[in-house]
Amino acid sequence: MAEAFVLSAASAIVASVVESLGKLVIDQTIDFGISFRKVHEQFKSLKDELESIQGFLQTADSNHNQDPGIRIWVSDVREIAYDVDDVIDAFLRKVPYKEDGESSFMRYAHKPKKILNSYKIGKEMETIFSKLKDISKRQKRYAGITIQQTMPSTSSNTKNMLLRRVYSHTKDDATVGLEDHTKTLVSELLKEEDRLCVVSIYGMGGLGKTTLAKEVYNHRNIKAHFDCYAWTSISQQMSTREVLKEIIREVNTQASTDIWDMNEVELVRNLFRFLGGKRYLVVLDDIWNTTDWDILKPAFPNSRGSKVMLSTRNEEIAIHADPMSFRLKPRFLTDDEGWELLCRKALIPLSSGDLEECGRRMVRKCGGLPLAIIVLGGILQSKRSLGEWENVSKKIGISGHESRVLSILSLSYEELPYHLKPLFLYLGLFPEDSNIRVTNLVRMWMAERLITEQEGETIEELGRQCLDELIHRCMVQIGEKRLGEERAKTCRLHDKMRDLCIEIGKKENFFKVMSHQNNDPSSSSSSSSSVFLKLRRCAIHVEERGKQYIFPKHLTPCLRTAIFIPKDLFTEYCPNIVYKDFKSLKVLEFQGVLKTEREFRGVVKKLSNLRYLSVRRLAFGNLIGNFVCLETLDVRYSTIDESMCKVISNVMPQLRHFYGLLIQLSEINKMRRLQTLCCARAGPWITDLVKLTNLEKLGIWELDEKTIRLFTNVIVGGGGLDKLRSLYLQTEIEFPSDLLEYLSEKIHLLKLRLFGKFKNGKLPSLFPSNLIKLDLGFTNLSEDPMPTLEKLQHLLFLLLFDSYLGKEMVCSAIGFPKLQNLKILDCLLNV
């Protein structure tokens, strides 16, 4: 089955290149001079050739063709598509564009000092045509496969599946068969014992250990019994500092920010002191070795009635942690339970006529393993005929549990529409057990053109729909949900799914994960074929200071995504990059605290093709003008001064998401595509906000009397910002009394943060009625705000920070009908 993997991502890559070529060919705003007309004709011919190949690829992929000759041929096509993509990028860097309004293809806002002679691009195109001619001859050998053109859009079956899913029950379906286990574990955790007890859940991957632990952790009796709780995931490479800090943050919401700078010994002492005398519960999910437990154990005091609950694949670890305490191995599901779980995940009734016999047969092949059944249900969601179910059943292996799970997971990947396959593989770049922010993930997909805009919907929304489909197919898990929604705010991969991602990614040369055990990307290039020497994407897990990351010259020109991930997100680091020519790099993210040395800035300066840049702190200097392609600029801990903002406004008209620390804007006239601007220092530029018709998230600091009046009367009161969903305003003076009245007309406004005073220390009576989240800070109210706020019918989250000077606040019995989270911090309230 693994042999068919190589077909998958090639279809999506070729489709993306064909679309780019098509836009180049039809875009009338491109100023083709005489020297580039030949190149233009070459692009047209290339588009026609690749369209023909695209149909063949999609059919071969949908048929799961495993012919070795086809697999080699598809690999060649994929690499040629990448080469064409590189040529398009090079071409766009050389050719100046007209600025006559919005075009369907991205605009470069500056003309380069030189336009490279078309001779070089023409020669590169001739080389590509020569390769295409060769593989086209080989394609004729496989002419027996019917060519069918399909579009990379969500199928009607998938759309129906999504509609059914959105309105189905929200209870976790995977809890089938766990009722007795849950009751047993709750009973064990509630026992009053004189010592700290470690209760363990152990068993193979996919058995439902984490699902069971969550069910117990969130049980109402558990929540009522313990004084404080914490949950943390360990993973194979445990970061002790991160684990300890996460536990401290959960058990002590008032913990000092000093913990960021503590070493492991200090963190252990801090946690031990806080937990002393308390009845606590700490869950350590997915612990892999006894050493990790021995390191964490001194942080847990021997408090009466306290418990640690751990999950592990190895019973020896459970015995080592506490040989005297209770250990539970979840059982495999019975055939009836497996069938019930499959029906829930496949969205069919328990009595399903002809499907039931085939379905129960597949459940038996899953051997009662919950993960296998859940993924199988995701495969079957879009299939309703007996013939389709029989075809799936034939592809499921009948060997041992581990190989059977891999067989089903592999099948779930094969069953994906071709445009979703590279999106799924991209998730393999992120560390084990990581919660991946959906907004960041979608913007990375955008930057690589793995998703493309369609008429009527933003590319961001299409990206979220693609992720929803992966979730509904049970290939991706929801981490944290968006406030007031069932959609994911963060997502994650089950470790078995991540293993599958890495296996397929390696076979398809899609990405490489580099760590302390293997820090040379060239090591993945053992094949004698030159096409496999090209590194396309990599995740670099930084685990040692001063470690060198060597990118040989023949690899780096093809690199599109690089993500640097430190083991400790709060330790400053600077990766030592030996080779620096990343001319095709589109996505660059530095997680954690980056140390920006002079040599490093020299590397970043050359990245003129970047579309996504995320870094906590970066001293830009004169770098900013080189990022002419950026769509996402996330430097929310870096100061962006006025001179840099002038450059940004002039050279980045395609910028969509802009995060910074007190961004000092002077003009925003050309930034018409902005959807996110957070957080900017107030200034006269506010009058131009009316031109940003796509803006959804806005943050403005240091509003003075003039700018707050401009914002209130000219922008909000003048009918601007109609798409605004999130607004953050901060001022040292009073908010105008009519501000909230105007904001109440913004029907899409869901989240509002106001830091500043109100006239006479009293809240206005009118607030935007659709708010689900409201933060009020430094308001110094003298009148009880609750009679006003409790009328917000949709409010889910309310934060009051240093906001009330009175002695009591009173809520009526019918107030706050939907409120889930209330935080009152640093108020002078005397209760």
C-alpha positions, 0 to 999 in steps of 0.5 A, spaced: 500 500 500 505 504 501 507 504 494 501 508 492 503 514 496 508 517 491 502 519 486 498 523 491 502 530 492 504 530 485 497 531 483 496 537 487 503 540 486 501 540 478 494 543 479 497 549 483 503 550 478 497 550 472 493 555 476 499 559 476 501 559 469 494 560 467 494 566 471 500 569 468 497 567 461 491 571 462 493 576 466 493 582 462 496 587 467 503 584 466 507 588 462 510 583 457 516 587 453 519 584 447 524 580 450 519 576 454 514 575 449 518 568 447 517 566 455 510 568 455 509 563 449 513 558 453 508 559 459 502 558 454 505 551 451 507 549 458 500 550 461 497 546 456 502 540 457 501 540 464 494 540 464 494 534 459 499 531 465 494 533 470 488 529 468 492 523 467 495 524 474 489 525 478 486 518 474 492 514 476 491 517 483 484 516 484 485 509 482 491 508 487 495 505 481 501 501 484 505 500 477 512 501 479 513 505 472 507 509 473 510 511 480 517 513 477 514 517 472 509 521 477 516 522 481 519 525 475 513 529 474 512 532 481 519 534 480 518 538 474 512 541 477 517 544 482 522 546 477 516 550 473 514 553 480 521 556 481 522 559 474 515 562 475 518 565 482 524 567 478 520 570 473 516 574 477 522 577 481 524 580 474 518 582 471 515 589 473 507 589 474 502 595 472 499 597 478 492 598 475 487 596 480 486 589 483 489 583 479 487 576 480 495 574 481 499 578 486 503 584 484 510 586 486 510 593 488 517 595 486 521 595 480 527 591 481 533 595 479 535 590 473 531 586 469 534 579 468 535 578 460 530 573 458 535 569 455 536 565 462 529 564 463 528 562 456 534 557 457 531 554 463 524 553 460 527 549 454 531 544 459 524 543 462 521 542 455 526 537 454 524 533 460 517 534 459 518 531 452 522 525 455 516 523 460 511 525 455 514 519 451 513 514 457 506 517 459 504 513 452 506 507 455 500 508 460 495 510 455 490 505 458 488 509 464 483 514 462 484 521 463 479 525 467 479 532 468 477 534 475 477 540 479 481 541 486 474 543 489 470 540 495 466 534 492 458 534 493 459 528 498 464 532 502 460 538 502 454 534 505 458 530 510 460 537 512 453 539 513 451 533 517 457 534 521 456 541 523 449 540 526 451 533 529 452 531 537 458 534 540 459 529 545 466 525 544 464 519 540 470 515 542 468 514 549 464 508 546 466 502 551 469 506 556 464 507 561 466 502 566 473 504 565 471 511 567 467 509 573 473 505 576 478 510 575 474 516 578 473 511 584 480 510 585 482 518 584 477 519 589 480 515 595 483 518 601 490 515 602 495 518 606 500 518 601 501 521 593 498 515 589 500 514 581 494 511 578 496 509 571 493 507 564 497 503 559 496 500 553 498 500 545 497 506 541 490 507 539 487 504 545 484 510 547 488 512 553 488 519 552 480 519 551 479 515 557 484 520 561 480 526 558 473 523 560 476 522 567 479 528 568 473 532 566 468 528 570 464 532 575 466 528 581 473 529 580 472 537 579 468 537 585 473 533 589 480 536 588 483 543 589 487 544 583 488 540 577 493 540 571 494 536 564 500 536 560 502 532 554 509 529 555 511 526 548 518 522 546 523 528 547 520 531 554 522 538 555 522 538 563 522 546 563 516 546 558 512 541 562 513 544 569 511 551 567 505 548 564 503 545 570 505 551 574 500 555 569 494 550 570 494 549 578 496 557 579 493 562 575 496 567 579 503 565 578 509 570 577 512 571 570 518 570 573 517 562 572 519 564 565 526 565 567 527 559 572 531 553 571 529 546 572 531 545 579 527 552 581 521 550 577 521 543 581 521 547 588 516 552 586 511 547 584 512 543 590 511 549 594 505 551 591 502 544 591 504 543 599 498 542 603 493 542 597 489 536 594 491 536 587 490 532 581 496 532 575 495 528 569 501 526 565 499 524 558 503 519 554 510 518 558 515 514 554 520 512 559 522 512 567 527 517 567 522 522 565 518 520 571 524 520 576 525 527 573 518 530 575 517 526 581 520 531 586 515 536 584 509 533 587 509 533 595 506 527 598 499 531 600 493 527 603 488 525 597 493 528 592 493 524 585 498 523 579 495 520 573 499 518 567 498 514 561 503 510 557 504 505 552 509 501 557 507 497 563 514 497 566 513 505 567 507 504 570 510 499 575 516 504 576 512 510 578 508 506 583 508 499 584 502 499 589 497 503 586 492 502 581 494 500 573 488 499 568 489 497 561 483 499 557 480 493 553 479 492 546 472 494 544 467 488 543 464 487 536 457 491 538 461 497 541 466 497 535 460 497 530 456 503 534 463 507 534 463 506 527 456 508 525 457 514 529 464 516 526 461 514 519 454 518 520 450 512 519 444 509 523 445 503 527 441 499 523 444 500 516 441 494 512 446 492 507 451 496 510 451 492 516 454 486 515 460 489 511 461 494 516 461 489 522 466 485 518 471 491 517 470 492 525 472 485 526 478 486 522 480 492 526 480 488 532 477 492 537 482 498 536 478 504 537 483 509 533 482 504 527 475 504 527 475 512 528 479 512 522 475 507 518 469 511 520 472 517 517 473 514 510 466 511 510 463 518 511 462 520 504 461 513 502 453 510 502 453 504 497 455 497 499 459 497 493 464 502 496 464 499 502 466 492 499 472 496 496 474 499 502 473 492 506 478 489 501 484 494 502 484 492 510 489 488 512 488 482 517 495 482 520 497 484 527 494 490 531 500 495 529 500 493 521 492 493 521 492 500 524 497 502 519 493 499 513 487 503 515 491 509 516 494 509 510 487 507 506 485 514 510 490 517 506 489 514 499 482 516 500 483 523 501 481 528 495 488 529 491 488 537 494 488 535 501 494 530 501 499 535 501 495 539 506 495 533 511 502 532 510 504 539 512 502 537 519 508 532 519 512 538 520 510 540 527 513 537 533 509 531 536 503 532 541 504 540 539 497 544 538 498 547 532 494 554 531 489 553 525 490 561 523 498 560 522 497 553 519 492 556 514 497 562 512 503 557 511 498 553 506 497 560 503 504 562 502 506 555 499 500 556 494 497 549 497 490 552 497 488 557 492 482 563 492 476 561 489 470 566 487 466 568 493 470 566 499 477 568 502 482 563 501 483 563 509 476 560 509 477 555 504 483 553 508 479 552 514 474 548 510 480 544 508 482 543 515 475 541 517 474 536 512 481 533 515 478 533 522 471 530 519 475 524 516 478 523 523 485 524 520 486 530 525 484 532 532 481 538 535 485 541 540 482 547 543 475 550 540 474 557 537 470 561 542 463 560 541 464 555 535 465 547 534 471 549 529 478 548 531 482 554 534 488 549 535 489 542 532 493 536 533 495 529 530 495 523 533 502 520 534 500 514 529 498 519 524 504 523 525 508 517 524 504 516 517 505 523 515 513 522 516 513 516 512 509 518 506 513 525 507 519 521 506 517 517 500 514 523 497 520 527 498 515 532 501 519 534 507 524 532 512 524 533 520 531 535 523 533 534 530 539 533 534 540 526 532 540 528 525 542 535 523 544 534 516 539 535 511 543 532 505 543 525 509 536 524 506 539 524 499 542 517 499 539 516 492 543 517 486 538 520 482 539 528 483 531 529 483 531 526 490 537 531 492 532 537 493 530 539 500 523 542 499 521 543 506 524 542 513 522 543 521 529 544 525 528 542 532 533 546 536 535 542 542 543 544 543 545 551 543 551 552 537 548 546 533 550 547 526 545 546 521 548 545 514 544 546 508 549 544 502 548 549 496 545 544 491 539 543 496 537 550 499 535 553 492 529 549 492 527 550 500 520 553 500 518 552 508 523 552 514 520 552 521 525 552 527 523 549 533 527 550 540 526 545 545 525 550 550 520 556 547 523 561 553 531 560 552 534 565 547 537 561 541 540 563 534 541 557 529 547 557 526 546 556 518 552 555 514 549 556 507 544 562 506 542 562 499 534 560 500 532 564 494 525 560 494 523 560 501 516 562 502 515 560 509 519 562 515 518 561 522 522 561 528 518 559 534 521 561 541 525 567 543 530 568 537 537 571 538 538 576 532 546 576 531 549 580 525 550 574 521 543 571 521 540 578 519 544 577 513 541 570 512 534 573 512 536 579 508 536 575 502 529 572 503 525 576 498 520 571 496 518 570 503 510 570 503 510 568 511 514 570 516 513 569 524 518 571 529 518 573 536 523 578 536 527 581 530 531 587 529 529 589 522 534 595 520 534 596 513 531 588 512 524 590 511 524 593 504 526 586 501 520 582 503 516 584 497 512 578 497 509 578 504 502 576 506 503 574 513 508 578 517 508 576 525 513 580 529 508 581 535 514 582 540 518 587 535 517 594 534 516 597 527 518 604 527 515 609 522 520 609 517 519 601 516 512 602 516 513 607 510 517 601 506 511 596 508 506 600 506 509 602 499 512 595 498 507 590 501 500 591 498 499 584 498 500 584 505 494 580 509 496 579 516 500 584 520 502 583 527 507 588 531 508 591 537 506 598 537 506 599 529 508 606 528 504 607 521 504 613 517 500 611 511 496 605 509 493 607 502 496 601 499 494 596 504 487 594 501 488 587 502 489 587 510 485 583 514 489 583 520 492 589 523 494 589 531 497 593 534 498 599 531 499 606 535 494 611 533 495 617 528 492 621 522 493 614 518 486 612 522 482 616 517 484 611 511 481 605 515 475 606 511 479 604 505 481 597 508 474 594 506 477 587 508 479 588 515 477 583 520 481 584 526 484 591 529 488 593 535 490 601 536 493 603 542 495 610 545 489 613 542 489 621 544 483 626 544 484 627 536 485 620 534 479 617 538 474 622 535 477 621 528 476 613 529 469 614 532 466 619 528 469 618 521 471 611 521 466 607 525 460 612 525 462 613 517 460 606 516 467 603 515 469 597 518 463 593 516 467 586 516 470 587 523 470 581 528 475 583 533 477 590 536 482 592 541 482 599 543 487 603 548 487 610 551 489 614 557 483 619 556 475 617 556 472 613 550 467 618 547 460 616 549 457 615 542 463 610 540 459 604 543 453 606 540 456 606 533 460 599 534 453 596 536 451 597 528 457 592 527 453 586 526 460 582 525 463 584 531 464 578 536 470 580 540 471 587 544 477 589 548 477 596 551 482 599 556 481 606 558 476 610 562 468 612 561 465 618 562 462 619 569 465 612 571 459 609 568 458 604 562 454 606 556 447 602 556 448 600 549 453 595 547 454 591 541 449 585 541 453 580 538 459 580 543 461 573 545 468 576 548 469 582 552 475 585 556 474 591 560 481 594 563 483 600 567 476 603 566 475 605 574 468 604 574 464 607 580 458 604 578 456 597 578 457 594 571 453 588 571 446 591 570 449 593 563 453 587 561 448 581 564 444 583 558 449 581 553 445 575 551 451 571 547 457 573 551 461 567 553 467 570 556 468 576 560 474 579 563 474 585 568 481 588 569 482 593 574 476 596 572 471 597 578 472 602 584 466 600 588 464 595 594 460 590 590 457 587 584 450 584 583 448 580 577 440 578 577 438 571 576 437 571 569 443 575 567 449 572 563 445 567 560 451 564 556 457 566 560 462 560 561 468 564 563 468 570 568 475 573 570 475 579 575 482 581 576 486 587 580 479 590 582 478 594 588 472 590 590 471 588 597 468 582 598 
